[in-house]
Amino acid sequence: MGEPMTMRSDAVRCLHPGGLHRMAYTDWGARDNPNVVVCVHGLTRNGRDFDRLAQALESRFRVVCPDIVGRGKSDWLPTHHGYQFPQYVADCVTLLARLGVERVAWVGTSMGGLIGMMIAAVADPPIRCLVVNDVGPAVGRAGLERIARYAGAQTAFDSFEAAVDYVAQISSTFGPLSRDDWRELTRHVVTEKDGRWRFHYDEAIGRATREAMAQKVAPDIWPMWNAITVPTLVLRGAESDFLEAETARQMTTRGPRAKLVEFEGVGHAPSLLPADQIGAIRDFLLQNEE
């Protein structure tokens, strides 16, 4: 399957301690459209997760989907210590400056949702509205441990279909998806070389995640959530072990008093492939156009 004709590939240079790195991104819709949506992926995924959503939005919005450093077509950092939220936030702010608009809408899955929350919580934020996909100010320990177990655990496969089998296994909580859906979710997170298929991310991300988990006291980020004032939509898999039900409920009464939409039969995290998930995001973004 060829690349969609409406999609462009680009990159922006970002600063890390000791040098520069490229952050790649895909860019959908009219480049001069001031209504920009930035979509940011989860821990070991990349910006191509949002292809189907971007195609549904591009007639009304410019949609920009970065590969956070260490993933996809972006550069890797020289040390695993760099795979932390301050670096991710700084890179995304650099991307926002590149786009040439004052404010954007933000759609973030898991890690991407946390990055969006951190940017939206600042005074006079460059985010005008926020969609947070299955993450919140408190993260379920069981979900975090499950993700940490597979991040970097197995990264090479004998065939593409074997990689699809593995992605479907470790990501079964995404919900009931077809084989073609799983192929779509695998196609851009693996790359082939010399007959072997490997995950398209730096295995050091797994090490950074496990070291962060070793900290026994989790940071309290409710004050950050309480500082957010922009319109916010929270998506939750009804069976999620990452965004627990009570945390999601509190997110509707604190801070931005978010609207909550849950999807039955789904855990962490809604894949944003089914029409109802795309529709919930599209409706929210249209209601909050500038």
Secondary structure, DSSP 8 states (H G I E B T S, - for coil): ----TTEEEEEEEEEETTEEEEEEEEEES-TT-S-EEEEE--TT--GGGGHHHHHHHTTT-EEEEE--TTBTTS---SSGGG-SHHHHHHHHHHHHHHHT-S-EEEEEETHHHHHHHHHHTSSS-SEEEEEEES--SS--HHHHHHHHHHTTT--EESSHHHHHHHHHHHTGGG-S--HHHHHHHHHTTEEEETTEEEESB-THHHHHHHHHHT-SS----HHHHHH--S-EEEEEETT-SSS-HHHHHHHTTSTT--EEEEETT--S---S-SHHHHHHHHHHHHHT--
